[in-house]
Amino acid sequence: MYAIVDIETTGGFAGSNRITEIAIFFHDGNEVTDSYQTLINPEQIIPPYITGLTGIRQDMVDAAPTFEEVAQEVYDHLKDKVFVAHNVHFDYSFLKKEFEKVNLNFSPRRLCTVRVSRVLFPGLRSYGLGNLCEQLNIEIRSRHRAGGDAQATAILFDMLIKKDSEYVALALKKNSKETTLPPNLPKEEFENLPEQPGVYYFLNQRSEVIYVGKAIDIKKRITGHFSGTSKNRRNQSIRNEIHHISYELTGNELVALLLESHEIKRLWPKYNRAQKVLSNTWGIYKYEDRQGYLRFNISKSVKGLQPLIFFHSHSDAWQFMMNKIRDFDLCPKLSGIQKSDGPCYDLPLGQCAGACDGKESTQVYNDKVHEAIASFHETQKSFAIVGSGRTEEESSVVLVERGTYCGFGFCDKDVSISHLDDIKTVINNYKTTIEIDHYIQSYINSPQADIIELI
């Protein structure tokens, strides 16, 4: 026995919205045998745009029963039946949440008429209920009302089961994935996902990337996205918008983390939250003034200009420069730390040799600047992190040059990795971020790190 359900709600996700109407049509596998319908008092205000969509006004539900009052009745109607709906996850998530509030365990077998329609009626322009019914000549007598939509879904279900009852039965099996996959995602795309480390992309109907994630096992991780009831707005929206999934294999988790961070900042996907921060790097730049003195400037990184060294915050760059001023007896004004119309403020205190006032020769001062610059990277070595590749025949290589992450790539396992110039020929260059520096630092401190110092 099948229970074909449609609900109307105060909003699009179960986490903070409630049901305003429910309709159930009962189908015995041959025909519709009965129906049930009632308005529900959601015990919250119906937003005007929902009233505009459904026609359900606040005064219509104020006198209606609450879900708690009809919960047992609805539960008895649905008990021991296959739960059928168009985009079944939506209706199921609301009802499951409502039943949980009254301590009723609701976990029926479920069937999604969107997914089954995609298989049995392939090639249609849209599988939303309105468009699908129009293409199949199914009349919806009252669109966006539970009764009208449920009746149309019942007619659709009747067409589906009569077209291929064996496939409908197959879709109900637990291992078929038809009840858990997003309604618009082709099953074959899911089945073809690899069980390997990598980065995966969720794409919408226009092939725009809406979410990027990383995984040690791509298929297992994506399966986890689609399990559960997904009661929050973000998860439900992602489910409804996914039309395709693509992926890039990375061979290991570290490279997956690095690529994911890069792709989130490159693509700025709609549903990614973490790492979607515009982080500016700061650099220390060198230039020569009109008097021939070498000077430093601390500023945000400038596209096309290579800093002597960069930092993730202005305070880090400032503190670094202050230490160099102290260690190499540099002028704070010429080092970009102080701004004054005349000499630096340290000169009267005897803490500056006077380059800012012409009392220290350019040759003497510039020699000190060169010594300071030589020390910028003296403790920062170049190294490669070697890991598993995408196949048995290759390795991944992450390059850090003088303490700065440069990128990653892949090479044959028999390639010798020892020279910096050789590594540069196999990597793709990427910018570093705070997150990437954290990933690399955490990894090199772990016991499994395979690090090769470069010459």
N, C-alpha and C positions, 0 to 999 in steps of 0.2 A: 504494500500500500504506500502511496506517495502523498505527501502534503506539500502543495505548491503554494508558496508564501510570498507575500509582498507587504512591506511596512512603509509607513511615512513617519518622518522624524522631525525633530526641531533643528537638526543640523547633520553634517556629513560624517561625523565620527562618534563612536560609542562612548568614548571616554567621558564626555561631559554633556551629552545630549540624550534625549529620551524619545520614546515612541509616542506618536500621536494617533496612529491608526494601524490596524492589522487586518489582513484578509487571508483566508486559507481556502484553497480548493483541493478537494480530495479526489484522487485518481487511483483506480484499482489496477492499472496497467492496460485497461481497455478503454475506459471512458471516465469522465468526471462523475462522481457519485453524490457529492454534497459540497456545501461550502459554509464558511463561517466568516463573520466580519463584525468589527466593532471599532468605534473611536476610543481613544485612550486619553485620559487626562495626564499630560506629561509632568504636571506639578512644576512647571516652569513656563516662562513666557515664550510664545512662538514668535520668532523674528519675522518682521514684515516681508522680507524677501521669500521666506518659506511659505507664508500665506499666499503671496503672489504666485508662487510656483504650484502649490497644491490646492489652493482654495480653502484650506482648513483654517478657520478663524479661531481666535481665543475663546469666544463665546460658545463655539461649537463643542469644545472639549472641556469647558469648565464644569459642565454637568455630567460628563462621561465618567465611567469608572476608572480608577487608577489601575496601573498594571498589576499592582499587588492584589487588587480585588478580583481580577480575572486570571491571575497567574495560573492557578490550578486548573481552571477550565481550558486555557490555552495549552497548558502542558499536556493535559489528557488528550487534546486533539492531535498533538504532534507526537506523542509517545508511540514508540514502536513503528514509526513511519519514516520513510526516506524523506529528508528535508530538501526540497527543490526550490531554487530561486534563481532569478537572473542576476548574476554576480552574487552568488550565494554567500560569500564571505561577509558582505555588508549586512545582510539581514540576520545572519547567524550571530555575528558579533554583538548586535544590539540585544537579541533575544537571550543569548547566553548571559550577558551582563544583568539583564532584568531578572532572569531566573536565579542567578547567584544571590541577588538581594533577598530573595525569599527562600533561600536554602534548597533550591531544587537543582539537581545535577542534570544538565542538558548537554548531551554529546551524541547527537544522532549521526547516522550516515548522511552524507550531503552530496548533492548533485548540482552542478552549475550549468544552467542552460546556455550561458554565453560560450563556455568552453566546448560543450557538446555541439552547439550550432556551428562553431568554427570548423569542426571536423566534418559534420554531416551536410552542412551547406557552405562549402568552401568558396572563397573568391568574392564574397559580398563586400560592398564598400564600407559597411559599418555593422557592428554587432551590438550596438546599444539597442535597448528594447524598442524605442520608437522607430528608428531606422530599419531595424530587422523586421519588425512587424509590417512596415510599409512595403518592404521588398518581398515579403512572403504573403502579402494580401491578408494579413490578420488585422481585424478591426479592433482598435482600443476604444472602448466606449467612454471611458473617463480617465484620461491620461493624468498621471501623477496623483491618482487616488489609489489607495491600496486595492480596492475591489476591482477597478478597471485594469490596473496593471497585473494583478494576480490572475484575473480571468484570461488576459492576453497571454500571459506566461503559461497558463494551463493549456491553451490551444496550441501554443508553440511546443510544449512538452509532448502533447498528444501526437503532433506531427513527427517529432524526433523519435519517439518510441515506436511508432508505426513504420518509420523509415528504416530504422536499424536497432531493434530491441537488444541484439547481442552487444552492440557497442555501448548502449546505455548501461547494460549490466557490467560490462568491462570497466566503464568509467567509475562505477561504484566501488570497485575493489580498492582496498587500502593502498596497495602499492602502485596504483595507476597514476597517482599525483593529480588527477583531474579535479579532486576536491580541494586541493591545497594551493595549486599554482594560481598566479594572477590570471584574471579572466581573459586578458588579451595577449598573453604570452604563448606562442606556439610551443606545444609540448616537445617537439623534436629539438628545439633550441635548448631546452632544459636537459633533455636526455643526452645531448652531445657535449655538455659541459665537462671539462677535465677535472680529475681528482688530483690536481697538482697546485703548487704555489703560484700565485699571480695576482693580478689586479683585474677586477670585473667592472663593467659599465652597464647601468640600467638606462635604456633609451625609451623615449616616448614615441608617440605615433609619427612625429615629424623627424624622428631619428636624432633628436637632441638628447645629450647626456644629462640625466636628471639626478644620478647618484653614482659615485665612485667608491669602491671598497677594495680591501685587500684580504687575502686568505691564504692559509697554508694548504687548504683543500678547497678549491673554488666551488665545486658542486655541493659539498657538505655545508659550506658557509651560506650559499645562496638558499639551500633548502631551509636553513634556519631562519632566513628572512621571512619565509612564507608559512612557517608553522605558528601555532598559537592563534589567538583571536584578534590580535592587532587592534586594540581598542583606541589607540591614540590617533590623532588627526594625521600625523606625518606618515605612519605606517600604512594607514588605509589609503591615503592619497598616492603613495608610491605604488601600492598594489594596483590601483585602478589605472595608473598612467603607464605602467610598464608594457611595452609592446615587443621589445627585443632586448637581448643581453649579448654583449660582446666581452672579450677578455684578452689579456696579454699575459703569457706565461713569463715567470721571472726566475724560476729555478729554486728560489729560497725566500725565506720570510724577509730578510733584510732588504733585498732588492725590491720586494713587493712594497715594503714600507716607504722606500725612497721614491718609487714610481707613483704610488698613491698620493704622496704629499705633493709631488710635482703636478700631477694631473688635476688635483683639486684646485690648486692655485691657477692652473692654466685654463681649466674649463669652467670653474666656478659653478658647480652643479647645484641645482635648485634645492635638493634635499640634504646636501652635506652641511653639517654644522661645524664640526671640528676643523680647524686649520683654515677656515674661511675668514682670515684676518689679514688685512693689508699690512704686512710687516716690512718696514723700511730698514735696509742695512745702512750703516754709517761707515764712511771711509776716511782715512787720513791721506791727504793729497800733498804733493810737494810742488812748489813753484819758485821761481827766482824773481825778486823784486827789482826795481829800477837801479838800486844801488849795488846789485849783484849778490845780495844775501839770499841764501836758500831759506824758504819759509814753509811752514806747514799750515794746512787748513783742514778743519774737521767739518764734514758736511754729509748730508744724505748721499748715498751712492748715486753717481751720475752716469746715465747710460752712455756707453762709448768711451768712458774714461776709466782706466784701471787704477784703483787706489793702491797705495803701498801696502795697506793692510785694512781689513774691514771688520766691523763689529755689528752685533745685533741691536745695540742701543747706543744712544748718544753718551750716556753716563759711562759705559764701558770704554768707549773711545777716549773720552775726556780723562778718565782715570789713568789709562794707558799712557797718554801724552804727558800727564803730570809726572808720572814715574820717570819718563825719558828726560824731561826737563831737569829733574833732580839728579839723575844718574849721569847725564852728559853736560851739565852746566849750560843748558840752553836758555834762551830768552823766552819767557812766557808769551810776550806779545808776538814775536816772530813765529811762535809755535801754535798760534791760533787760540790761545787760552785767554788772553787779555785783549781788550780793545781800548785804546787810548789815542788821543790826538798827538801826544808827545811820546817820550820814553815810557817803558813799562813801569808799573808800580813797584816792582822789585828792585829797580836800579837805585833809588835813594836808600834802600835798606841794605845795600851791599850784596844782594842776592842775585844780581845779574852782571855779567862782565861788560855790558854796554853795547852790544851789537845794535840794539834799538836806538842808540844815540850816536852811532858812528865811532864809538870809542874802542870797539873791538874790530879788528880787520876782517874783511870778508873771507880771506884765506883761512885764518884761524877759526873763525866761526863755522865756515862751511865744512871744514875738516871734522868738526865736532858733529855737525849734522849728518855727514856721511857715516861716521861711526855709529850714531844712533840708528840710522836706517839699517845698517848692517846687523844690528841687534834685534830688529823687529821680528825676525823669524828664526833666530839662532836656536831656540828650543823647540821649534816646530818642524818636524821631519816629514818627509814625503813617504807614503806607504800605500800599498794596495791590500784590500781585503778580498781574499779569494773564497768563493763559495760554489755550491752546486749550480750547474747550468740547467738549461731547459731540456737537454738530452744527456744521455750517458757520456757522449763524446765531447761535451764542452763544459767550461767553467764560467762562472760570473766573476767580474772584476769591478771593484769599487775603488776609485782613485781619490786619495787625499794628498794634495800637493802643498807642502809647507803649512800643514794644519788646516787647509781649506778644502772642503769637499768640491770635487770637480765634475763628477758624473760616474756613470757605470756603463758596462758593456759586457760582451760575451766573446770568448775565444776558445779555440781547440785546447783540450787538456794538455796536449804535448807541446804547447807554446811556452817557451821560457819567459818567466815574469821576473825581471830584475831591474830593468832600465826604465826610467820615467818616460823617455821619448817613445819607447815601444808600447807602453800602456796607453799613451795618448792616441795611438792609431786605432784602438779598438773600442774606446769609450764614446758614448754620446754625452755631450757637455750639458750639465744642468746647474742652475743656481742653487746655492745652499739656502737653508732656512733655519730658524730656531729649532723646528721639529726635527729636521734632518740631522743637524749637529747633535741633538739629543740621541737620536737613534744610533748614530755612529759611535758616540761616546759610550753608550750602554753596551753596544755590541763588542767593542774592542776590550771592554773590561770583563767580558764573559769568557768562560773556559773554552768554548767551542770556536773562538775567533782564530782564523787562519790569516795572519798578517805578514806581509813581506815588505821589509824596508827597501826603498828604491834608491838607486844611485844615479 
